[in-house]
Amino acid sequence: MHCRISRIRREANNVAHQMVKAGFNSANIQFWVEEVPDRVVPGVEEDRNWMDQPG
């Protein structure tokens, strides 16, 4: 079995950081399936733009 672990700076993974913050700031258990919290939608769109750029 091969395993690779790498670190990604917060600035490069802003959506994940925003979602963790949203989870920590909530007293309720939350599950996000297919929909993300409104506060992270701009970051998702920004990430999507990076993925859609030609190689």
C-alpha positions, -999 to +999 in steps of 0.1 A: +000+000+000+013+035-009+003+065+011+012+101+005+005+130+029+010+166+019+004+199+035-016+226+018-014+261+031-047+277+043-046+303+015-046+275-011-075+256+005-097+285+016-130+267+011-121+239+035-109+264+060-142+284+057-163+252+062-143+241+092-148+276+107-186+273+100-187+240+118-168+252+148-190+282+151-222+261+153-236+244+183-254+219+161-242+189+142-242+197+105-239+177+073-233+193+040-244+171+011-245+186-024-250+221-009-224+242+008-231+270+033-238+304+016-207+319+031-184+296+011-201+298-023-177+326-035-147+305-026-162+274-044-167+295-075-131+308-073-117+273-069-139+262-099-124+289-120-089+277-112-098+241-122-114+252-155-084+270-168-066+253-197-035+233-187 
